[in-house]
Amino acid sequence: MRDPSLRRSAALFRAFLRERTDPGHCYRLLARDAADQIERYAPLRGAVVADVGGGSGYFTAEFRRRGARSWLFEPDTAELTAHGPPPEGAVLADGYLLPLADGAVDICFSSNVLEHVADPQTFLSELIRVTRPGGLIYVAFTNWFSPWGGHETAPWHYLGVERARARYRRRTGRAAKHTLGVNLFAVHIGRTLRQVRARDDIAVVTARSRYAPFLAEAIPRLPGVREVATWNLLLILRRLP
């Protein structure tokens, strides 16, 4: 699927709507799309890849299918086994302190994890540390003011976190999985872009709206507008010597 395009965005959105009933289809499609995005800038064949916070391993499986030596690092046992046995070689590990040497990987990959860590900058620093000079860091996250920023309580988080959680409980009979300040954090586009651009150990290769059907690189350049319209920010960074 060409990125960006209406066809691609529609396919991903339809898959997302089926995420609870058919997670395999949703995450396999998302993994193929992410791999295509990476291969715009570096081949996966022969590359060493760290998939940080990759859940049940759909991304790792796709990277391996394309010839990469990919290893999954996931801190949550429940996520690791949510959709069956984890991939061979999966490691139960915290993204703040990866069991990898400096510069050990060619590509460090993290999809939709940054909004779930209390200290995004320390997390990013660890992804950069384990990437070799010249290697790529792929980071995508859902920003707080996105229509999906509240995750399962979205878009009602716009009206207040507690109100959104109360509505979710009334409708489903159970508590929301994510709690702001516990396992979900308000990450913003502008602040994140300023922080990564201020670093002297990486260069920003692209900053784009991950799922947008058009103007994918233009939207994150618009202060204010980007905080709502981006939905999910994709950063591809290159580690500098």
Backbone as CSV, one residue per row, in Angstrom:
resi,resn,N_x,N_y,N_z,CA_x,CA_y,CA_z,C_x,C_y,C_z
1,MET,0.842,-1.194,0.000,0.000,0.000,0.000,0.876,1.241,0.000
2,ARG,0.578,2.145,-0.918,1.363,3.375,-1.010,1.106,4.244,0.221
3,ASP,2.160,4.817,0.739,2.081,5.650,1.945,2.609,7.045,1.606
4,PRO,1.793,8.094,1.732,0.392,8.076,2.179,-0.565,7.842,1.010
5,SER,-1.747,7.329,1.330,-2.808,7.173,0.334,-4.108,6.897,1.072
6,LEU,-5.223,7.232,0.444,-6.525,6.965,1.036,-6.750,5.461,1.198
7,ARG,-6.301,4.688,0.216,-6.489,3.234,0.266,-5.798,2.646,1.486
8,ARG,-4.553,3.056,1.715,-3.801,2.553,2.866,-4.463,2.957,4.177
9,SER,-4.816,4.236,4.307,-5.418,4.713,5.549,-6.732,4.013,5.832
10,ALA,-7.544,3.793,4.791,-8.825,3.108,4.971,-8.608,1.663,5.401
11,ALA,-7.629,0.984,4.805,-7.359,-0.405,5.169,-6.899,-0.518,6.621
12,LEU,-6.018,0.381,7.042,-5.540,0.358,8.424,-6.673,0.681,9.400
13,PHE,-7.537,1.635,9.026,-8.635,2.000,9.912,-9.628,0.854,10.043
14,ARG,-9.938,0.183,8.937,-10.850,-0.969,9.015,-10.257,-2.072,9.884
15,ALA,-8.963,-2.294,9.746,-8.301,-3.315,10.570,-8.340,-2.926,12.040
16,PHE,-8.142,-1.637,12.324,-8.176,-1.158,13.701,-9.556,-1.372,14.328
17,LEU,-10.626,-1.170,13.555,-11.978,-1.376,14.072,-12.215,-2.843,14.450
18,ARG,-11.445,-3.763,13.847,-11.575,-5.191,14.126,-10.516,-5.679,15.123
19,GLU,-9.800,-4.750,15.748,-8.659,-5.135,16.590,-9.063,-6.087,17.712
20,ARG,-10.211,-5.887,18.331,-10.616,-6.754,19.447,-11.098,-8.120,18.971
21,THR,-11.783,-8.155,17.826,-12.325,-9.419,17.344,-11.335,-10.189,16.470
22,ASP,-10.416,-9.491,15.828,-9.445,-10.140,14.950,-8.085,-9.453,15.088
23,PRO,-7.443,-9.590,16.270,-6.174,-8.882,16.488,-5.077,-9.336,15.546
24,GLY,-5.106,-10.603,15.133,-4.070,-11.094,14.240,-4.047,-10.332,12.932
25,HIS,-5.208,-10.143,12.327,-5.289,-9.393,11.068,-4.813,-7.958,11.278
26,CYS,-5.282,-7.316,12.351,-4.933,-5.920,12.619,-3.423,-5.746,12.767
27,TYR,-2.810,-6.553,13.601,-1.398,-6.336,13.908,-0.469,-6.847,12.815
28,ARG,-0.898,-7.853,12.068,-0.070,-8.277,10.932,-0.044,-7.207,9.848
29,LEU,-1.204,-6.572,9.610,-1.245,-5.489,8.623,-0.409,-4.302,9.094
30,LEU,-0.527,-3.952,10.372,0.253,-2.845,10.915,1.751,-3.148,10.859
31,ALA,2.120,-4.395,11.115,3.531,-4.783,11.059,4.076,-4.676,9.639
32,ARG,3.297,-5.123,8.644,3.749,-4.996,7.251,3.920,-3.533,6.879
33,ASP,2.992,-2.702,7.343,3.071,-1.275,7.035,4.300,-0.646,7.676
34,ALA,4.576,-0.979,8.933,5.751,-0.428,9.621,7.035,-0.887,8.951
35,ALA,7.083,-2.156,8.539,8.274,-2.665,7.857,8.496,-1.934,6.532
36,ASP,7.410,-1.661,5.818,7.531,-0.886,4.579,8.101,0.503,4.860
37,GLN,7.652,1.126,5.953,8.153,2.456,6.301,9.644,2.416,6.612
38,ILE,10.088,1.422,7.345,11.509,1.290,7.661,12.325,1.110,6.388
39,GLU,11.827,0.284,5.477,12.615,-0.048,4.293,12.721,1.090,3.291
40,ARG,12.030,2.182,3.545,12.293,3.395,2.766,13.703,3.928,3.043
41,TYR,14.211,3.627,4.233,15.460,4.244,4.681,16.582,3.239,4.922
42,ALA,16.238,1.995,5.137,17.272,0.974,5.389,16.694,-0.402,5.115
43,PRO,17.470,-1.316,4.536,16.965,-2.671,4.295,16.836,-3.444,5.605
44,LEU,15.810,-4.261,5.698,15.667,-5.131,6.861,16.470,-6.413,6.697
45,ARG,16.662,-6.876,5.488,17.411,-8.115,5.269,18.826,-7.973,5.815
46,GLY,19.181,-8.865,6.724,20.508,-8.859,7.318,20.679,-7.914,8.485
47,ALA,19.675,-7.080,8.760,19.792,-6.109,9.852,19.501,-6.761,11.201
48,VAL,20.143,-6.238,12.239,19.835,-6.628,13.617,18.831,-5.613,14.162
49,VAL,17.666,-6.100,14.604,16.574,-5.223,15.019,16.167,-5.527,16.452
50,ALA,16.016,-4.473,17.262,15.428,-4.595,18.598,14.004,-4.072,18.531
51,ASP,13.038,-4.931,18.820,11.625,-4.571,18.856,11.267,-4.357,20.325
52,VAL,11.201,-3.090,20.730,11.057,-2.749,22.147,9.587,-2.471,22.466
53,GLY,9.038,-3.282,23.372,7.633,-3.126,23.731,6.706,-3.656,22.661
54,GLY,7.147,-4.682,21.942,6.409,-5.194,20.795,5.298,-6.166,21.108
55,GLY,4.849,-6.231,22.355,3.693,-7.051,22.699,3.892,-8.520,22.398
56,SER,2.999,-9.068,21.570,3.013,-10.501,21.282,3.970,-10.885,20.165
57,GLY,4.602,-9.905,19.523,5.648,-10.234,18.567,5.278,-10.165,17.103
58,TYR,4.180,-9.509,16.766,3.795,-9.403,15.358,4.846,-8.654,14.537
59,PHE,5.401,-7.605,15.105,6.417,-6.836,14.375,7.686,-7.667,14.194
60,THR,8.111,-8.318,15.256,9.301,-9.173,15.163,9.106,-10.251,14.100
61,ALA,7.926,-10.845,14.053,7.656,-11.884,13.054,7.785,-11.335,11.639
62,GLU,7.276,-10.129,11.417,7.365,-9.535,10.076,8.797,-9.170,9.721
63,PHE,9.556,-8.640,10.687,10.952,-8.292,10.416,11.752,-9.551,10.071
64,ARG,11.506,-10.628,10.793,12.195,-11.884,10.499,11.788,-12.418,9.131
65,ARG,10.535,-12.273,8.777,10.072,-12.738,7.467,10.825,-12.025,6.344
66,ARG,11.243,-10.789,6.619,11.967,-10.005,5.612,13.483,-10.165,5.722
67,GLY,13.924,-11.090,6.551,15.339,-11.405,6.598,16.131,-10.742,7.692
68,ALA,15.461,-10.047,8.622,16.163,-9.410,9.732,16.388,-10.412,10.870
69,ARG,17.391,-10.135,11.656,17.585,-10.841,12.927,16.963,-9.951,14.006
70,SER,15.710,-10.229,14.292,14.929,-9.360,15.173,14.679,-10.040,16.509
71,TRP,14.766,-9.237,17.582,14.579,-9.747,18.935,13.561,-8.861,19.653
72,LEU,12.619,-9.513,20.308,11.547,-8.822,21.002,11.897,-8.619,22.465
73,PHE,11.738,-7.366,22.939,11.939,-7.018,24.346,10.620,-6.429,24.860
74,GLU,9.974,-7.140,25.770,8.648,-6.761,26.251,8.616,-6.883,27.780
75,PRO,8.171,-5.825,28.505,8.192,-5.880,29.970,6.977,-6.552,30.606
76,ASP,5.905,-6.764,29.821,4.644,-7.243,30.386,4.382,-8.685,29.930
77,THR,4.401,-9.603,30.878,4.168,-11.015,30.539,2.802,-11.221,29.900
78,ALA,1.788,-10.520,30.372,0.444,-10.673,29.822,0.410,-10.252,28.356
79,GLU,1.071,-9.155,28.027,1.120,-8.711,26.635,1.913,-9.696,25.779
80,LEU,2.979,-10.211,26.340,3.857,-11.121,25.608,3.120,-12.387,25.173
81,THR,2.171,-12.835,25.977,1.475,-14.100,25.704,0.001,-13.887,25.349
82,ALA,-0.386,-12.653,25.060,-1.804,-12.341,24.850,-2.402,-13.050,23.645
83,HIS,-1.605,-13.316,22.625,-2.133,-13.907,21.393,-1.412,-15.199,21.030
84,GLY,-1.009,-15.938,22.054,-0.334,-17.194,21.806,1.100,-17.162,22.295
85,PRO,1.859,-18.218,22.021,3.251,-18.278,22.476,4.069,-17.128,21.881
86,PRO,4.961,-16.522,22.655,5.802,-15.438,22.123,6.807,-15.983,21.121
87,PRO,7.377,-15.122,20.286,8.366,-15.601,19.316,9.619,-16.139,20.006
88,GLU,10.290,-17.040,19.336,11.519,-17.615,19.874,12.517,-16.506,20.197
89,GLY,13.135,-16.609,21.365,14.146,-15.637,21.751,13.597,-14.373,22.373
90,ALA,12.282,-14.289,22.601,11.706,-13.103,23.236,12.287,-12.919,24.637
91,VAL,12.486,-11.659,25.026,13.125,-11.335,26.303,12.175,-10.477,27.135
92,LEU,11.971,-10.863,28.380,11.196,-10.050,29.311,12.132,-8.968,29.838
93,ALA,11.927,-7.731,29.377,12.893,-6.673,29.693,12.223,-5.311,29.699
94,ASP,12.753,-4.433,30.531,12.284,-3.064,30.675,12.974,-2.187,29.638
95,GLY,12.174,-1.371,28.915,12.734,-0.490,27.902,13.626,0.607,28.445
96,TYR,13.560,0.866,29.750,14.465,1.842,30.358,15.889,1.297,30.497
97,LEU,16.018,-0.026,30.523,17.325,-0.641,30.750,17.386,-1.940,29.949
98,LEU,17.664,-1.792,28.666,17.682,-2.950,27.781,18.953,-3.769,27.994
99,PRO,18.869,-5.084,27.965,20.060,-5.933,28.149,20.859,-6.050,26.854
100,LEU,21.289,-4.897,26.347,22.037,-4.818,25.098,23.236,-3.891,25.280
101,ALA,24.313,-4.195,24.587,25.491,-3.327,24.616,25.234,-2.065,23.814
102,ASP,26.037,-1.047,24.051,25.956,0.180,23.258,26.146,-0.155,21.781
103,GLY,25.286,0.409,20.931,25.443,0.230,19.493,25.253,-1.184,19.005
104,ALA,24.450,-1.979,19.702,24.325,-3.402,19.373,23.429,-3.676,18.169
105,VAL,22.540,-2.749,17.820,21.557,-3.047,16.778,21.645,-2.030,15.641
106,ASP,21.168,-2.468,14.480,21.105,-1.582,13.317,19.839,-0.736,13.334
107,ILE,18.766,-1.312,13.848,17.467,-0.629,13.891,16.837,-0.894,15.246
108,CYS,16.413,0.166,15.922,15.673,0.025,17.176,14.245,0.491,16.907
109,PHE,13.287,-0.364,17.210,11.895,-0.152,16.811,11.003,-0.099,18.039
110,SER,10.113,0.901,18.064,9.162,1.013,19.168,7.863,1.600,18.637
111,SER,6.799,0.816,18.677,5.502,1.242,18.167,4.500,1.367,19.302
112,ASN,3.984,2.576,19.489,2.925,2.836,20.472,3.311,2.422,21.886
113,VAL,4.515,2.796,22.261,5.000,2.533,23.618,5.243,3.833,24.369
114,LEU,5.683,4.862,23.671,6.140,6.093,24.333,5.067,6.695,25.239
115,GLU,3.790,6.595,24.844,2.722,7.173,25.670,2.431,6.337,26.911
116,HIS,3.112,5.197,27.037,2.892,4.322,28.195,4.066,4.330,29.176
117,VAL,5.035,5.203,28.967,6.170,5.283,29.886,6.160,6.643,30.582
118,ALA,6.513,6.631,31.865,6.459,7.853,32.664,7.548,8.849,32.287
119,ASP,8.674,8.360,31.763,9.806,9.226,31.426,10.201,8.980,29.969
120,PRO,9.495,9.610,29.029,9.764,9.357,27.616,11.192,9.666,27.196
121,GLN,11.814,10.670,27.783,13.158,11.043,27.355,14.198,10.002,27.754
122,THR,14.048,9.439,28.944,14.954,8.358,29.344,14.743,7.134,28.455
123,PHE,13.507,6.839,28.141,13.193,5.719,27.250,13.836,5.935,25.874
124,LEU,13.678,7.132,25.316,14.281,7.434,24.018,15.799,7.332,24.077
125,SER,16.381,7.820,25.148,17.839,7.751,25.296,18.332,6.306,25.265
126,GLU,17.550,5.397,25.845,17.941,3.991,25.844,17.834,3.400,24.434
127,LEU,16.805,3.769,23.689,16.700,3.303,22.307,17.894,3.788,21.481
128,ILE,18.284,5.020,21.700,19.421,5.587,20.968,20.719,4.905,21.379
129,ARG,20.873,4.651,22.669,22.114,4.041,23.167,22.418,2.711,22.495
130,VAL,21.377,1.879,22.313,21.629,0.529,21.796,21.733,0.489,20.274
131,THR,21.515,1.643,19.612,21.582,1.708,18.154,22.978,2.130,17.717
132,ARG,23.508,1.456,16.719,24.857,1.784,16.236,24.859,3.138,15.534
133,PRO,25.992,3.833,15.478,26.098,5.054,14.679,25.720,4.776,13.222
134,GLY,24.852,5.599,12.682,24.340,5.389,11.334,23.068,4.574,11.292
135,GLY,22.719,3.916,12.409,21.509,3.107,12.470,20.265,3.957,12.655
136,LEU,19.105,3.293,12.564,17.819,3.981,12.633,17.079,3.664,13.927
137,ILE,16.354,4.670,14.405,15.429,4.495,15.523,14.034,4.840,15.011
138,TYR,13.121,3.891,15.106,11.732,4.084,14.684,10.894,4.205,15.949
139,VAL,10.242,5.353,16.128,9.397,5.572,17.309,8.067,6.145,16.846
140,ALA,6.983,5.477,17.170,5.653,5.980,16.866,4.829,5.973,18.147
141,PHE,4.038,7.006,18.349,3.227,7.076,19.568,1.943,7.849,19.315
142,THR,0.941,7.573,20.153,-0.331,8.287,20.109,-0.241,9.488,21.045
143,ASN,-0.375,10.666,20.487,-0.311,11.889,21.301,-1.622,12.093,22.060
144,TRP,-1.520,12.767,23.213,-2.639,12.855,24.136,-3.855,13.556,23.545
145,PHE,-3.649,14.622,22.773,-4.794,15.351,22.232,-5.306,14.774,20.915
146,SER,-4.749,13.664,20.503,-5.301,12.919,19.376,-6.706,12.437,19.719
147,PRO,-7.572,12.258,18.719,-8.897,11.676,19.002,-8.811,10.298,19.663
148,TRP,-7.652,9.636,19.562,-7.474,8.339,20.200,-6.564,8.447,21.417
149,GLY,-6.285,9.668,21.887,-5.336,9.862,22.971,-5.708,9.166,24.267
150,GLY,-6.987,9.045,24.540,-7.432,8.371,25.756,-7.560,6.874,25.619
151,HIS,-7.135,6.359,24.476,-7.214,4.923,24.177,-8.666,4.435,24.295
152,GLU,-8.960,3.460,25.114,-10.309,2.897,25.099,-11.377,3.888,25.578
153,THR,-10.998,4.949,26.278,-11.978,5.948,26.716,-12.133,7.096,25.726
154,ALA,-11.347,7.088,24.646,-11.406,8.153,23.647,-12.739,8.080,22.874
155,PRO,-13.230,9.222,22.363,-12.672,10.575,22.473,-13.165,11.344,23.687
156,TRP,-13.781,10.616,24.636,-14.394,11.274,25.782,-13.359,11.842,26.740
157,HIS,-12.074,11.500,26.546,-11.040,12.103,27.391,-10.964,13.609,27.197
158,TYR,-11.480,14.112,26.067,-11.524,15.558,25.852,-12.392,16.255,26.897
159,LEU,-13.341,15.537,27.455,-14.259,16.116,28.443,-13.790,15.901,29.876
160,GLY,-12.620,15.289,30.031,-12.076,15.039,31.358,-11.830,13.566,31.573
161,VAL,-10.712,13.253,32.203,-10.295,11.862,32.362,-11.281,11.073,33.206
162,GLU,-11.673,11.600,34.349,-12.558,10.855,35.242,-13.933,10.653,34.618
163,ARG,-14.429,11.675,33.927,-15.717,11.537,33.252,-15.644,10.447,32.182
164,ALA,-14.535,10.422,31.449,-14.367,9.410,30.396,-14.295,8.009,30.994
165,ARG,-13.587,7.861,32.104,-13.471,6.542,32.735,-14.824,6.083,33.297
166,ALA,-15.567,7.017,33.879,-16.876,6.672,34.427,-17.822,6.229,33.308
167,ARG,-17.768,6.911,32.186,-18.609,6.537,31.048,-18.233,5.145,30.540
168,TYR,-16.941,4.873,30.485,-16.487,3.563,30.010,-17.002,2.449,30.928
169,ARG,-16.930,2.672,32.226,-17.404,1.655,33.180,-18.905,1.436,33.048
170,ARG,-19.667,2.519,32.867,-21.122,2.375,32.709,-21.460,1.554,31.465
171,ARG,-20.718,1.772,30.388,-21.030,1.131,29.109,-20.551,-0.320,29.047
172,THR,-19.438,-0.624,29.731,-18.843,-1.958,29.592,-18.965,-2.817,30.845
173,GLY,-19.187,-2.184,31.989,-19.257,-2.922,33.234,-17.904,-3.258,33.827
174,ARG,-16.844,-2.704,33.267,-15.497,-2.955,33.795,-14.681,-1.668,33.746
175,ALA,-13.607,-1.661,34.537,-12.730,-0.490,34.564,-11.896,-0.421,33.290
176,ALA,-11.564,0.786,32.901,-10.696,0.975,31.735,-9.319,0.394,32.018
177,LYS,-8.692,-0.157,30.992,-7.375,-0.771,31.127,-6.312,0.276,31.457
178,HIS,-6.445,1.472,30.887,-5.408,2.494,31.025,-5.838,3.597,31.991
179,THR,-4.907,3.982,32.847,-5.139,5.042,33.822,-4.089,6.124,33.619
180,LEU,-4.542,7.355,33.385,-3.615,8.454,33.169,-2.723,8.639,34.393
181,GLY,-1.416,8.681,34.168,-0.455,8.838,35.236,0.032,7.531,35.822
182,VAL,-0.564,6.405,35.383,-0.142,5.084,35.856,0.448,4.278,34.708
183,ASN,-0.360,4.011,33.694,0.142,3.282,32.519,-0.202,3.979,31.204
184,LEU,-0.608,5.238,31.302,-0.854,6.088,30.142,-0.467,7.507,30.518
185,PHE,0.281,8.175,29.624,0.807,9.494,29.949,0.553,10.464,28.789
186,ALA,0.379,11.724,29.147,0.057,12.753,28.158,1.332,13.196,27.438
187,VAL,1.565,12.616,26.266,2.727,12.963,25.448,2.248,13.863,24.323
188,HIS,3.008,14.932,24.054,2.582,15.938,23.083,3.562,16.042,21.921
189,ILE,3.051,16.414,20.757,3.854,16.477,19.535,4.931,17.553,19.628
190,GLY,4.515,18.787,19.919,5.461,19.904,19.922,6.604,19.689,20.895
191,ARG,6.286,19.281,22.112,7.323,19.074,23.128,8.281,17.958,22.701
192,THR,7.735,16.880,22.177,8.586,15.762,21.754,9.502,16.166,20.612
193,LEU,8.977,16.892,19.625,9.807,17.341,18.511,10.927,18.261,18.984
194,ARG,10.608,19.172,19.896,11.648,20.080,20.414,12.734,19.286,21.137
195,GLN,12.333,18.288,21.892,13.315,17.508,22.652,14.228,16.690,21.746
196,VAL,13.679,16.043,20.724,14.550,15.236,19.862,15.434,16.120,18.993
197,ARG,14.939,17.275,18.561,15.738,18.159,17.718,16.854,18.841,18.497
198,ALA,16.701,18.900,19.815,17.737,19.520,20.651,18.906,18.577,20.923
199,ARG,18.756,17.307,20.618,19.821,16.331,20.895,20.910,16.425,19.836
200,ASP,22.152,16.144,20.257,23.268,16.180,19.316,23.744,14.784,18.915
201,ASP,22.995,13.734,19.348,23.405,12.375,19.007,22.491,11.717,17.978
202,ILE,21.478,12.466,17.499,20.563,11.937,16.489,20.210,13.032,15.487
203,ALA,19.799,12.615,14.313,19.215,13.508,13.317,17.800,13.013,13.028
204,VAL,16.867,13.936,12.846,15.491,13.563,12.517,15.411,13.310,11.014
205,VAL,15.172,12.065,10.632,15.037,11.706,9.224,13.659,12.099,8.716
206,THR,12.636,11.780,9.488,11.278,12.202,9.154,10.447,12.281,10.423
207,ALA,9.510,13.215,10.420,8.500,13.326,11.471,7.175,13.472,10.739
208,ARG,6.315,12.455,10.844,5.123,12.430,10.000,3.930,11.864,10.761
209,SER,2.757,12.220,10.282,1.536,11.614,10.798,1.475,10.190,10.268
210,ARG,1.530,9.227,11.153,1.734,7.836,10.754,0.641,7.292,9.837
211,TYR,-0.610,7.696,10.067,-1.726,7.101,9.334,-2.412,8.055,8.364
212,ALA,-1.939,9.278,8.253,-2.620,10.279,7.425,-2.644,9.865,5.957
213,PRO,-3.766,10.105,5.250,-3.838,9.753,3.831,-3.186,10.786,2.916
214,PHE,-2.874,11.959,3.466,-2.210,13.018,2.696,-1.591,14.007,3.684
215,LEU,-0.665,14.817,3.199,0.008,15.842,4.017,0.634,15.241,5.277
216,ALA,1.144,14.027,5.162,1.646,13.312,6.338,2.800,14.045,7.010
217,GLU,3.685,14.678,6.235,4.808,15.402,6.838,4.451,16.844,7.156
218,ALA,3.415,17.381,6.504,3.031,18.770,6.741,2.286,18.942,8.062
219,ILE,1.434,17.979,8.419,0.596,18.131,9.611,1.421,18.354,10.875
220,PRO,2.497,17.579,11.139,3.258,17.811,12.373,4.024,19.133,12.412
221,ARG,4.023,19.881,11.315,4.687,21.182,11.306,3.764,22.315,11.749
222,LEU,2.498,22.026,11.987,1.507,23.056,12.279,1.227,23.114,13.778
223,PRO,1.827,24.080,14.486,1.597,24.167,15.938,0.109,24.227,16.262
224,GLY,-0.267,23.579,17.316,-1.677,23.547,17.720,-2.457,22.516,16.932
225,VAL,-2.564,22.718,15.636,-3.309,21.792,14.774,-2.749,20.379,14.892
226,ARG,-1.425,20.267,14.925,-0.787,18.942,14.948,-1.155,18.133,16.180
227,GLU,-1.460,18.805,17.275,-1.748,18.076,18.509,-3.040,17.274,18.410
228,VAL,-3.949,17.699,17.527,-5.201,16.976,17.325,-5.159,16.165,16.038
229,ALA,-4.656,16.772,14.965,-4.767,16.175,13.631,-3.744,15.087,13.351
230,THR,-2.678,14.999,14.119,-1.650,14.004,13.832,-2.130,12.583,14.120
231,TRP,-2.902,12.380,15.159,-3.380,11.070,15.622,-2.239,10.222,16.169
232,ASN,-1.216,9.989,15.372,-0.101,9.140,15.802,1.147,9.676,15.113
233,LEU,2.141,10.075,15.882,3.361,10.644,15.305,4.389,9.549,15.070
234,LEU,4.939,9.529,13.859,6.043,8.634,13.534,7.323,9.442,13.427
235,LEU,8.314,9.059,14.213,9.649,9.641,14.136,10.611,8.566,13.656
236,ILE,11.354,8.862,12.613,12.468,8.022,12.235,13.730,8.855,12.418
237,LEU,14.595,8.383,13.278,15.795,9.102,13.694,17.016,8.309,13.244
238,ARG,18.098,9.029,12.983,19.352,8.364,12.656,20.396,8.674,13.726
239,ARG,21.018,7.632,14.244,22.047,7.817,15.267,23.306,8.406,14.617
240,LEU,23.790,9.485,15.195,24.975,10.153,14.670,26.235,9.561,15.288
241,PRO,27.362,9.657,14.595,28.636,9.130,15.152,28.999,9.812,16.452
